[in-house]
C-alpha cells in the first residue's frame, strides 16, 4: 500500500525498526459472535470474531455520519468535519496526518447504527452505547497513530487494516518512566511513528519498563486493553473500526 508520508527517511527508519521489534505472541481467543464475548480479565488479549462486520457494509451503513477530523496523534482536537465514507475513501488516502476519532455517545444517529454493526458484548456493565464511558468510530491512514495514553477498560474492534500496539500496565515503576521521559498524553508533540522511532531504545532498555509488549492486531480482530494500561498505536495499513470503553460499574 502506498504511503503518504512525505518524510521518506521516517518511513525507512520505521521499516528498519519493525525488523527489530520483538512481537509478543498475544493469546488469541476465538468466538462465534461479537455478543458472545465472555468476561476477560487483566491481560492484553486478541479476540478473533467470526461474525465481525465486513468493511463494505460498515462503510455503507455509516456513509452519511458526519464526523470530526483531527490531527493524527492528537485525535481529540478536531479541526474539520466530513462524512465518514468520504473521509475513508478520499481524505485519509491522501493525507495520513488526518484522523477520525468520532464520539458516538454524542451522535444520536450513530448510536442507533453502531450497535447493530458491532453489538455490545454481554459481560460489560454498560447495556447501551449511552452507558459507555466512550464509544469511538475511528479511521486513519497508513503510518498514522495515537501517542501513549491510558483509560478505562476497552475493546478495539478493527474492521479493516492492521495495527502495531505498544502496551504496558500501570504501576509505580512504569508511571515514573512516563513522567521522567515526558510521555504523558499531550506532552508528546510528534506523530506516534516518530515517537516510537525516537524512543524504542528507551522503551526496551533493561529494567526500564515492567511487562512491555509489542503486538499486532489484524482485520477482524478485537484488542482488549485492561483498565489503566499505557498504550500507543501505529497503523501499519489504512484502518477503520470501533472502540468501546466502559466504567467498571454501569452509569446511572
Secondary structure, 3 states (H helix, E strand, C coil): CCCCCCCHHHHHHHHHHHHHCCECCCCEEEECCCCCCCCCCCCCEEEEECCCCCHHHHHHHCCCCEEEEEECCEEEEEEEEEEHHHHHHHHHHHCCCEEEEEEHHHCHHHHHHHHHHCCCCCCCCCCCHHHCCEEEEEEECCCCEEEEECCCCEEEEEEECEEEEEEECCCHHHHHHHHHCCCCCCCCCCCHHHHHHHHHHHHHCCCCCCCCEEEEEECCEEEEECCCCEEEEEECCCEEEEEEECCCCCCC
